[in-house]
Amino acid sequence: MTQSTTHTPRVDDRDWTKLTFGEQVKMLEVEGYLVLPNVLTDEKITQLREEVSDIETRGTDYSEKQRGGIGSLAFRGGNITRLIANPPTISFLERLFGDELVVMSYAYARSEPGHPGISLHTDGQPWGSQIFGYEGSVPVLVRVLNYLEDLTLEVSPFRVVPRSHLSMHADGNPYLRYESHPDEVMVPVKAGSAVLINHRVFHGNFPNNGEYAREMLAIAYRPAWGGPIHDVEQWPNDEVETLPDDIKPYFKDKNSHKGDFHGGNKPVGMKSEAPGIDYDRWEIT
């Protein structure tokens, strides 16, 4: 059954190439989402399409037309593994976080024609959940959705409720899900681009009423300082050791923290500058 709405979503089809770095940060911090255009070349898109064609999938509990990959993608090798260290994405995230990156998950998803749409939900849940485990409890995480086909208005465009992650109201409870929302936005995206989402924003995708499947590789990154509230299963060491040397650094301890529970009011060595929280950080070019 195709998901219905009682409103016409606004379409965000701005020219994403025009944003400065500060404007990109503002989009993620305030609106909750961002498109990084052209992070994949046409050649790379073709190669990835070929590689994902071998991924075994299963349907979701609500539709066989929405399918997810089975097994770990990170260690498949080839361009799928190399995507983890995709330079345009990594350079942006390292500058955004100002910290080392930790990969928390890697997934493949396909929305086939007839897919009814993914309900509005969050990926960040402060006490974990059955769906996301305790990985959802990390305080900061950006999920990078790498698209291998054009998301048109008919082919499962991204959907998001901007600023929903900022709400203190009970309606903003991250464990809730919504069929639709009057303020949701439809985001068409060109193949080879990536949508980055603040994991606390309400988002999903619209139905696929087109003639081809929407394929996506989603990689979740967090800053090294912000680990989960409870230990999660680590990446298998033997498989991490098989990764290329430039990929291994992103497979750090999934449970790492950089916080001091017993810290005092006047710790030694406090700084008087912190550019990452500057009032004018959104004006950086």
Secondary structure as the mmCIF struct_conf table of DSSP 4:
data_model
#
loop_
_struct_conf.conf_type_id
_struct_conf.id
_struct_conf.beg_label_comp_id
_struct_conf.beg_label_asym_id
_struct_conf.beg_label_seq_id
_struct_conf.end_label_comp_id
_struct_conf.end_label_asym_id
_struct_conf.end_label_seq_id
BEND BEND1 THR A 6 HIS A 7
HELX_LH_PP_P HELX_LH_PP_P1 PRO A 9 PRO A 9
STRN STRN1 ARG A 10 VAL A 11
HELX_RH_3T_P HELX_RH_3T_P1 TRP A 16 LYS A 18
HELX_RH_AL_P HELX_RH_AL_P1 PHE A 21 LYS A 26
HELX_RH_PI_P HELX_RH_PI_P1 MET A 27 GLU A 31
BEND BEND2 GLY A 32 GLY A 32
STRN STRN2 TYR A 33 LEU A 36
TURN_TY1_P TURN_TY1_P1 PRO A 37 ASN A 38
BEND BEND3 LEU A 40 LEU A 40
HELX_RH_AL_P HELX_RH_AL_P2 ASP A 42 VAL A 52
TURN_TY1_P TURN_TY1_P2 SER A 53 ASP A 54
STRN STRN3 THR A 57 GLY A 59
BEND BEND4 ASP A 61 TYR A 62
TURN_TY1_P TURN_TY1_P3 GLU A 64 LYS A 65
STRN STRN4 GLN A 66 GLY A 69
BEND BEND5 GLY A 71 GLY A 71
BEND BEND6 LEU A 73 LEU A 73
TURN_TY1_P TURN_TY1_P4 ALA A 74 PHE A 75
BEND BEND7 ARG A 76 ARG A 76
HELX_RH_AL_P HELX_RH_AL_P3 GLY A 78 ARG A 82
HELX_RH_3T_P HELX_RH_3T_P2 LEU A 83 ALA A 85
HELX_RH_AL_P HELX_RH_AL_P4 PRO A 87 PHE A 97
BEND BEND8 GLY A 98 ASP A 99
STRN STRN5 LEU A 101 SER A 111
TURN_TY1_P TURN_TY1_P5 PRO A 113 GLY A 114
STRN STRN6 ILE A 118 HIS A 121
BEND BEND9 ASP A 123 ASP A 123
TURN_TY1_P TURN_TY1_P6 PRO A 126 TRP A 127
STRN STRN7 SER A 129 SER A 129
TURN_TY1_P TURN_TY1_P7 GLN A 130 PHE A 132
STRN STRN8 GLY A 133 GLY A 133
HELX_RH_3T_P HELX_RH_3T_P3 TYR A 134 SER A 137
BEND BEND10 PRO A 139 PRO A 139
STRN STRN9 VAL A 142 TYR A 147
BEND BEND11 LEU A 148 GLU A 149
STRN STRN10 LEU A 151 LEU A 151
BEND BEND12 LEU A 153 GLU A 154
STRN STRN11 VAL A 155 VAL A 155
STRN STRN12 PHE A 158 VAL A 160
TURN_TY1_P TURN_TY1_P8 PRO A 162 ARG A 163
HELX_RH_3T_P HELX_RH_3T_P4 SER A 164 LEU A 166
BEND BEND13 HIS A 169 HIS A 169
HELX_RH_3T_P HELX_RH_3T_P5 ALA A 170 GLY A 172
TURN_TY1_P TURN_TY1_P9 PRO A 174 TYR A 175
STRN STRN13 TYR A 178 TYR A 178
BEND BEND14 GLU A 179 GLU A 179
TURN_TY1_P TURN_TY1_P10 PRO A 182 ASP A 183
STRN STRN14 VAL A 185 VAL A 187
STRN STRN15 VAL A 189 VAL A 189
TURN_TY1_P TURN_TY1_P11 ALA A 191 GLY A 192
STRN STRN16 ALA A 194 ASN A 198
TURN_TY1_P TURN_TY1_P12 HIS A 199 ARG A 200
BEND BEND15 VAL A 201 VAL A 201
STRN STRN17 HIS A 203 ASN A 205
STRN STRN18 ASN A 208 ASN A 208
BEND BEND16 GLY A 210 TYR A 212
STRN STRN19 ARG A 214 PRO A 223
TURN_TY1_P TURN_TY1_P13 ALA A 224 TRP A 225
BEND BEND17 ILE A 229 HIS A 230
HELX_LH_PP_P HELX_LH_PP_P2 GLU A 233 PRO A 236
HELX_RH_AL_P HELX_RH_AL_P5 ASN A 237 VAL A 240
TURN_TY1_P TURN_TY1_P14 GLU A 241 THR A 242
BEND BEND18 LEU A 243 LEU A 243
TURN_TY1_P TURN_TY1_P15 ASP A 245 ILE A 247
HELX_RH_3T_P HELX_RH_3T_P6 LYS A 248 TYR A 250
TURN_TY1_P TURN_TY1_P16 LYS A 254 ASN A 255
TURN_TY1_P TURN_TY1_P17 PHE A 261 HIS A 262
BEND BEND19 ASN A 265 LYS A 266
TURN_TY1_P TURN_TY1_P18 VAL A 268 GLY A 269
BEND BEND20 SER A 272 SER A 272
HELX_RH_3T_P HELX_RH_3T_P7 PRO A 275 ILE A 277
TURN_TY1_P TURN_TY1_P19 TYR A 279 ASP A 280
HELX_RH_3T_P HELX_RH_3T_P8 ARG A 281 GLU A 283
#
